[in-house]
């Protein structure tokens, strides 16, 4: 995965709230600009005025984002300095913990993580200070924050900062393979491949690790989403979790202290995590075509077995006509849940007209778990019948709409995107032929 520098932030609109701006000549003779933002308490230092203001706007946005996640408001008390790494000498004396740098070859992800991490540290430090003021007996008991091994933040703080970095990056960096859709995670979960929650909490991956860090960020994002969507005062619990982490409490102990009350009877921390992330990782609606949904339903409601005259000697048998498989589903909970989840995702992507019949499939599957095989067969066949009827109506509607569309939209316009792809393919193919400029340069 290619990394890009933060130069893209120069395109952000000039919206920063500035109370002081000045131009200064550095020791090396190169001019740079500094701006002080009252909103969010930032001091920005960069080689041009537009960069100062653009970065200031982006930092303010990230500050608001962190505050909303923590469920807090109000003006922060400590100032953060953001400095562009360039050829001028940095004479800033701000302590490194409240200082963020960008440029100098740093990728967007590294810079965003550094900013989010610093914003999070500032807010949690303030929360901790307020807790000390509220309970004077605690003064002197809480040690100062320490950084964990490998130069990372405290473990849970690193996990939270990585999660928020993923959310920010997936919105402002369309060129990266980052998405809030969680498709990669869902594919892993479908194969029963879940990360160890203890490692997500206690063993962070550095932001310098490129694609591996992208994967870590996504799973941290899902973990935080699974906690945010719990019932009750989850924001306060997340605050307490971070405060305990900053006070050097063991990350696993801190997590259990905050969320063990949500564990089901005899449920382990890992089982709680898997149950929650599977529930929150459902993808956004993608609007699959009718034919894609129809083919997928047929694939799910049938089983290919040896003994037919088709390709590779296989034949297709309907699920309800496979008694041995139905018995296996009664005991193999994970296989059953996977089948059920696949039907749910199809419903999520299907046209509205097909969704009620897909609900019937899902309801019929519940009878397998309850051991009511005869009722399952009856309801599953009825669901298939309703789906086929809905599918026929959907195709008729689409055919009418297609005819009307052709009256107003030319063939060129209808297939413009596809034709553009073909043109680009031919252009690329021509470049790979001997005699092209690419081959000339390679000699």
C-alpha positions as CSV (number, residue, x, y, z in Angstrom):
1,X,0.0,0.0,0.0
2,X,1.4,3.3,-1.0
3,X,1.7,6.1,1.5
4,X,1.0,9.7,0.6
5,X,2.2,12.8,2.4
6,X,-0.1,15.3,4.1
7,X,0.1,17.7,1.2
8,X,-3.5,16.9,0.5
9,X,-4.6,18.9,3.5
10,X,-3.6,22.0,1.5
11,X,-6.9,21.6,-0.4
12,X,-9.0,21.9,2.7
13,X,-11.1,25.1,2.7
14,X,-9.8,28.2,4.6
15,X,-12.1,27.9,7.6
16,X,-9.7,28.0,10.6
17,X,-10.6,30.3,13.4
18,X,-7.5,32.4,13.9
19,X,-6.8,35.0,16.5
20,X,-3.1,35.6,15.7
21,X,-1.1,35.0,12.6
22,X,2.5,36.1,11.9
23,X,5.3,35.6,9.4
24,X,8.8,34.9,10.8
25,X,12.3,34.4,9.3
26,X,14.0,31.3,10.7
27,X,17.7,31.0,11.5
28,X,18.3,29.6,8.1
29,X,16.7,32.6,6.4
30,X,13.6,30.7,5.3
31,X,10.3,32.3,6.2
32,X,7.6,30.4,8.0
33,X,4.2,31.2,9.4
34,X,2.7,30.6,12.8
35,X,-0.9,30.8,13.7
36,X,-2.7,30.5,17.1
37,X,-6.2,29.0,17.1
38,X,-8.3,29.8,20.1
39,X,-10.9,27.1,19.2
40,X,-9.2,23.9,20.2
41,X,-6.1,25.6,21.5
42,X,-3.6,25.0,18.7
43,X,-0.4,26.6,17.6
44,X,0.6,25.8,14.0
45,X,3.9,26.5,12.3
46,X,4.4,25.9,8.6
47,X,6.2,27.2,5.5
48,X,3.1,29.0,4.1
49,X,0.0,30.7,5.3
50,X,-2.5,28.4,3.5
51,X,-0.9,25.3,5.0
52,X,-1.2,26.8,8.4
53,X,-4.8,27.5,8.1
54,X,-5.7,24.3,6.4
55,X,-3.9,22.2,9.0
56,X,-5.6,24.3,11.7
57,X,-9.0,23.5,10.3
58,X,-8.2,19.8,10.1
59,X,-6.9,19.8,13.6
60,X,-10.0,21.5,14.9
61,X,-12.1,18.9,13.1
62,X,-10.1,16.0,14.7
63,X,-10.4,17.7,18.1
64,X,-14.2,17.8,17.8
65,X,-14.2,14.1,16.6
66,X,-12.2,13.0,19.7
67,X,-14.5,15.0,22.0
68,X,-17.6,13.4,20.5
69,X,-16.2,9.9,20.9
70,X,-15.4,10.6,24.6
71,X,-18.7,12.3,25.2
72,X,-17.2,15.5,26.5
73,X,-17.2,19.2,25.6
74,X,-15.6,22.4,26.6
75,X,-12.4,24.2,25.7
76,X,-9.2,22.2,26.4
77,X,-6.8,23.7,28.9
78,X,-3.5,22.7,27.2
79,X,-2.2,24.0,23.9
80,X,-1.0,21.6,21.2
81,X,1.7,22.7,18.7
82,X,1.7,21.4,15.2
83,X,4.9,21.9,13.2
84,X,5.7,21.2,9.5
85,X,9.0,19.4,9.1
86,X,10.9,21.4,6.6
87,X,14.3,23.0,6.0
88,X,13.8,25.7,8.6
89,X,15.1,25.2,12.1
90,X,12.5,24.2,14.6
91,X,13.1,26.3,17.7
92,X,9.9,25.4,19.4
93,X,10.3,24.5,23.0
94,X,7.0,22.8,23.6
95,X,7.3,19.4,25.3
96,X,7.1,16.6,22.8
97,X,4.0,15.1,24.4
98,X,1.9,18.1,23.2
99,X,3.7,18.5,19.8
100,X,2.7,17.0,16.5
101,X,4.8,17.1,13.3
102,X,3.9,16.6,9.7
103,X,5.7,16.5,6.3
104,X,9.2,15.2,6.0
105,X,8.1,12.0,4.3
106,X,5.5,11.1,7.0
107,X,2.4,9.3,5.6
108,X,-1.1,10.6,6.1
109,X,-1.8,7.7,8.4
110,X,1.2,8.4,10.6
111,X,0.4,12.1,10.9
112,X,-3.3,11.5,11.7
113,X,-2.4,8.9,14.3
114,X,0.0,11.3,15.9
115,X,-2.5,14.1,16.0
116,X,-5.4,11.9,17.3
117,X,-3.1,10.3,19.9
118,X,-2.0,13.7,21.2
119,X,-5.6,15.0,21.3
120,X,-6.7,11.9,23.2
121,X,-3.8,12.2,25.6
122,X,-4.7,15.9,26.3
123,X,-8.4,15.1,27.0
124,X,-7.7,12.0,29.2
125,X,-5.1,13.9,31.1
126,X,-7.8,16.6,31.8
127,X,-10.3,13.9,32.8
128,X,-7.7,12.5,35.2
129,X,-7.0,15.9,36.7
130,X,-10.7,16.5,37.3
131,X,-11.0,13.1,39.0
132,X,-8.2,14.1,41.3
133,X,-10.0,17.3,42.2
134,X,-13.2,15.4,42.8
135,X,-11.4,13.0,45.2
136,X,-8.7,14.7,47.2
137,X,-7.9,11.5,48.9
138,X,-6.4,10.2,45.6
139,X,-3.7,12.9,45.4
140,X,-0.3,11.3,45.4
141,X,-1.6,7.8,44.7
142,X,-1.9,7.9,40.9
143,X,1.5,7.7,39.2
144,X,2.2,9.9,36.2
145,X,1.5,8.3,32.8
146,X,4.2,6.1,31.2
147,X,4.7,5.1,27.7
148,X,4.6,1.4,26.9
149,X,7.4,-0.5,25.1
150,X,8.4,0.3,21.5
151,X,7.6,4.0,22.1
152,X,3.9,3.5,21.7
153,X,1.3,5.2,23.9
154,X,-0.2,3.4,26.8
155,X,-1.7,0.1,25.4
156,X,-5.5,1.0,25.5
157,X,-4.8,4.6,24.5
158,X,-3.0,3.3,21.5
159,X,-5.9,1.0,20.6
160,X,-8.4,3.8,20.9
161,X,-6.2,6.3,18.9
162,X,-5.8,3.6,16.2
163,X,-9.5,3.1,16.0
164,X,-10.2,6.8,15.7
165,X,-7.4,7.2,13.1
166,X,-9.1,4.5,11.0
167,X,-12.4,6.4,11.2
168,X,-10.8,9.7,10.2
169,X,-8.6,8.2,7.5
170,X,-11.5,6.3,5.9
171,X,-13.4,9.5,5.4
172,X,-10.7,11.8,4.1
173,X,-8.4,9.5,2.2
174,X,-10.4,7.9,-0.6
175,X,-7.2,6.8,-2.4
176,X,-6.3,4.4,0.5
177,X,-7.7,0.9,1.0
178,X,-9.4,2.0,4.2
179,X,-13.2,1.7,4.6
180,X,-15.7,1.9,7.4
181,X,-17.4,-1.0,5.6
182,X,-15.3,-3.6,7.5
183,X,-15.5,-6.1,4.6
184,X,-12.0,-7.5,5.3
185,X,-13.0,-8.2,8.9
186,X,-16.3,-9.8,7.9
187,X,-14.5,-12.1,5.6
188,X,-12.2,-13.1,8.5
189,X,-15.2,-13.5,10.9
190,X,-17.0,-15.7,8.4
191,X,-14.0,-18.1,8.6
192,X,-14.1,-18.0,12.4
193,X,-10.9,-16.0,12.3
194,X,-11.1,-13.5,15.1
195,X,-8.1,-11.5,16.6
196,X,-7.3,-12.1,20.2
197,X,-8.9,-9.2,22.1
198,X,-6.1,-9.3,24.7
199,X,-3.6,-8.6,22.0
200,X,-5.7,-5.7,20.5
201,X,-5.8,-4.2,24.0
202,X,-2.3,-4.9,25.2
203,X,0.0,-5.4,22.2
204,X,-0.2,-2.5,19.8
205,X,1.2,-2.2,16.3
206,X,3.2,0.9,15.4
207,X,1.8,3.3,12.8
208,X,5.0,2.9,10.8
209,X,3.9,-0.7,9.8
210,X,1.8,0.3,6.8
211,X,-0.7,-2.3,5.7
212,X,-0.4,-4.3,9.0
213,X,-1.2,-1.2,10.9
214,X,-4.2,-0.6,8.6
215,X,-5.6,-4.1,9.6
216,X,-4.9,-3.4,13.3
217,X,-6.7,0.0,13.0
218,X,-9.8,-1.7,11.5
219,X,-10.1,-4.3,14.2
220,X,-9.5,-1.6,16.9
221,X,-12.3,0.5,15.2
222,X,-14.6,-2.5,15.4
223,X,-13.7,-3.2,19.0
224,X,-14.5,0.4,20.0
225,X,-17.7,0.3,18.0
226,X,-18.8,-2.8,19.8
227,X,-18.3,-1.0,23.1
228,X,-19.9,2.3,22.0
229,X,-23.1,0.5,21.0
230,X,-23.6,-1.2,24.4
231,X,-26.6,-0.1,26.4
232,X,-26.1,2.2,29.4
233,X,-23.4,4.8,30.2
234,X,-20.8,3.4,27.7
235,X,-19.1,6.8,27.2
236,X,-18.3,7.1,30.9
237,X,-17.0,3.5,30.9
238,X,-14.7,4.3,28.0
239,X,-13.4,7.4,29.9
240,X,-12.8,5.3,33.0
241,X,-11.0,2.6,30.9
242,X,-8.7,5.3,29.5
243,X,-8.0,6.8,32.9
244,X,-7.2,3.4,34.4
245,X,-4.9,2.8,31.4
246,X,-3.1,6.2,31.9
247,X,-2.8,5.3,35.6
248,X,-0.8,2.2,34.5
249,X,-3.4,-0.4,35.4
250,X,-3.0,-3.6,33.5
251,X,-5.0,-3.2,30.2
252,X,-6.8,-6.5,30.6
253,X,-7.7,-5.8,34.2
254,X,-8.9,-2.3,33.2
255,X,-11.1,-3.7,30.4
256,X,-12.7,-6.3,32.7
257,X,-13.2,-3.6,35.3
258,X,-15.1,-1.4,32.8
259,X,-17.1,-4.0,30.8
260,X,-17.3,-7.3,32.6
261,X,-20.8,-6.4,33.6
262,X,-21.9,-6.9,30.0
263,X,-20.5,-10.5,29.8
264,X,-23.1,-13.2,29.6
265,X,-23.1,-15.9,32.2
266,X,-19.9,-18.0,32.0
267,X,-18.8,-15.9,29.0
268,X,-15.1,-15.2,28.5
269,X,-13.7,-11.9,27.5
270,X,-12.8,-13.3,24.0
271,X,-16.3,-14.8,23.6
272,X,-17.9,-11.4,24.5
273,X,-15.6,-9.7,22.0
274,X,-16.5,-12.1,19.2
275,X,-20.2,-11.8,19.9
276,X,-20.1,-8.0,19.9
277,X,-17.9,-7.4,16.8
278,X,-19.8,-9.9,14.7
279,X,-23.0,-8.0,15.5
280,X,-21.5,-4.5,14.7
281,X,-19.5,-5.5,11.6
282,X,-22.5,-5.7,9.2
283,X,-21.7,-3.8,6.1
284,X,-23.5,-0.8,4.7
285,X,-26.1,-1.3,2.0
286,X,-24.5,-1.9,-1.4
287,X,-27.5,-2.3,-3.6
288,X,-26.7,-5.5,-5.4
289,X,-28.6,-6.3,-8.6
290,X,-31.6,-8.6,-8.7
291,X,-29.7,-11.3,-10.7
292,X,-26.8,-11.2,-8.1
293,X,-29.2,-11.7,-5.2
294,X,-31.1,-14.4,-7.0
295,X,-27.9,-16.4,-7.8
296,X,-26.7,-15.9,-4.2
297,X,-30.0,-17.2,-2.7
298,X,-29.9,-20.3,-4.9
299,X,-26.3,-20.9,-3.8
300,X,-27.3,-20.7,-0.1
301,X,-30.5,-22.8,-0.3
302,X,-28.9,-25.7,-2.2
303,X,-26.0,-28.1,-1.7
304,X,-23.8,-29.7,-4.3
305,X,-23.3,-33.4,-3.7
306,X,-21.4,-36.1,-5.6
307,X,-23.5,-38.4,-7.9
308,X,-25.0,-36.1,-10.5
309,X,-24.5,-35.8,-14.3
310,X,-23.4,-32.2,-14.1
311,X,-19.9,-30.8,-14.1
312,X,-17.4,-32.8,-12.0
313,X,-20.2,-35.4,-11.4
314,X,-22.1,-33.1,-9.0
315,X,-25.8,-32.6,-8.5
316,X,-27.7,-29.8,-6.7
317,X,-29.9,-30.8,-3.8
318,X,-32.1,-28.4,-1.8
319,X,-31.1,-27.8,1.7
320,X,-34.3,-29.1,3.3
321,X,-33.8,-32.4,1.4
322,X,-30.4,-33.0,3.2
323,X,-31.4,-34.6,6.6
324,X,-27.8,-35.3,7.6
325,X,-26.8,-31.7,7.0
326,X,-29.7,-30.4,9.0
327,X,-28.7,-32.6,11.9
328,X,-25.2,-31.2,11.7
329,X,-26.5,-27.7,11.8
330,X,-28.2,-28.4,15.1
331,X,-24.9,-29.1,16.8
332,X,-22.5,-27.0,14.7
333,X,-23.5,-23.6,15.9
334,X,-20.9,-21.6,14.0
335,X,-21.8,-23.1,10.7
336,X,-25.5,-22.4,11.3
337,X,-24.8,-18.8,12.4
338,X,-22.6,-18.3,9.3
339,X,-25.5,-19.5,7.0
340,X,-27.9,-17.2,8.9
341,X,-25.6,-14.2,8.6
342,X,-25.2,-14.8,4.8
343,X,-29.0,-14.6,4.4
344,X,-29.0,-11.4,6.5
345,X,-26.4,-9.7,4.4
346,X,-28.2,-10.7,1.3
347,X,-31.4,-9.1,2.7
348,X,-29.4,-6.0,3.5
349,X,-28.2,-5.7,-0.2
350,X,-31.4,-6.8,-1.9
351,X,-34.0,-4.6,-3.5
352,X,-36.9,-3.7,-1.2
353,X,-39.4,-6.0,-2.9
354,X,-37.2,-9.0,-2.2
355,X,-36.5,-8.3,1.4
356,X,-39.7,-9.7,3.1
357,X,-39.2,-13.1,1.5
358,X,-35.6,-13.2,2.6
359,X,-36.8,-12.5,6.1
360,X,-38.9,-15.6,5.8
361,X,-35.8,-17.6,5.0
362,X,-34.1,-16.3,8.1
363,X,-37.1,-17.1,10.3
364,X,-37.4,-20.6,8.9
365,X,-33.7,-21.3,9.8
366,X,-34.5,-20.7,13.4
367,X,-36.5,-23.9,13.5
368,X,-33.3,-25.9,12.8
369,X,-31.8,-24.6,16.0
370,X,-35.1,-25.4,17.9
371,X,-35.0,-29.0,16.5
372,X,-38.3,-28.5,14.6
373,X,-37.2,-30.0,11.3
374,X,-40.6,-30.5,9.8
375,X,-41.6,-26.9,10.5
376,X,-38.3,-25.8,9.0
377,X,-38.9,-27.7,5.8
378,X,-42.5,-26.2,5.5
379,X,-41.5,-22.6,6.2
380,X,-38.3,-22.8,4.1
381,X,-40.3,-24.0,1.0
382,X,-42.8,-21.3,1.6
383,X,-40.0,-18.7,1.8
384,X,-38.6,-20.0,-1.5
385,X,-42.1,-19.8,-3.2
386,X,-42.5,-16.2,-1.9
387,X,-39.0,-15.2,-3.1
388,X,-39.6,-16.6,-6.6
389,X,-42.9,-14.6,-6.8
390,X,-41.2,-11.4,-5.6
391,X,-38.3,-12.0,-8.0
392,X,-40.7,-12.3,-10.9
393,X,-42.5,-9.0,-9.9
394,X,-39.1,-7.3,-9.4
395,X,-37.9,-8.3,-12.9
396,X,-41.1,-7.1,-14.5
397,X,-40.7,-3.7,-12.9
398,X,-37.1,-3.5,-13.9
399,X,-38.0,-4.4,-17.5
400,X,-40.6,-1.6,-17.7
401,X,-38.2,0.9,-16.2
402,X,-35.5,-0.2,-18.6
403,X,-37.7,0.4,-21.6
404,X,-38.6,3.9,-20.3
405,X,-35.0,4.7,-19.6
406,X,-34.0,3.8,-23.1
407,X,-36.4,6.4,-24.5
408,X,-34.5,9.2,-22.7
409,X,-30.9,8.1,-22.3
410,X,-28.6,7.2,-25.2
411,X,-26.7,3.9,-25.5
412,X,-23.4,5.9,-25.3
413,X,-24.5,7.4,-22.0
414,X,-25.8,4.2,-20.5
415,X,-22.5,2.4,-21.1
416,X,-20.2,5.3,-20.7
417,X,-18.4,4.0,-17.6
418,X,-17.9,0.6,-19.1
419,X,-16.6,2.0,-22.4
420,X,-14.2,4.2,-20.4
421,X,-12.8,1.1,-18.7
422,X,-12.3,-0.6,-22.1
423,X,-10.6,2.4,-23.5
424,X,-8.2,2.6,-20.5
425,X,-7.5,-1.1,-20.8
426,X,-6.6,-0.8,-24.5
427,X,-4.4,2.2,-23.7
428,X,-2.6,0.3,-21.0
429,X,-2.3,-2.8,-23.2
430,X,-0.7,-0.7,-26.0
431,X,1.9,0.6,-23.5
432,X,3.0,-3.0,-22.8
433,X,3.8,-3.8,-26.4
434,X,7.5,-3.8,-27.6
435,X,8.4,-0.5,-29.2
436,X,6.3,1.6,-26.8
437,X,8.0,4.4,-24.8
438,X,8.0,2.3,-21.7
439,X,10.2,-0.3,-23.4
440,X,12.4,2.4,-24.9
441,X,13.1,3.8,-21.5
442,X,13.9,0.4,-20.1
443,X,16.8,-0.1,-22.5
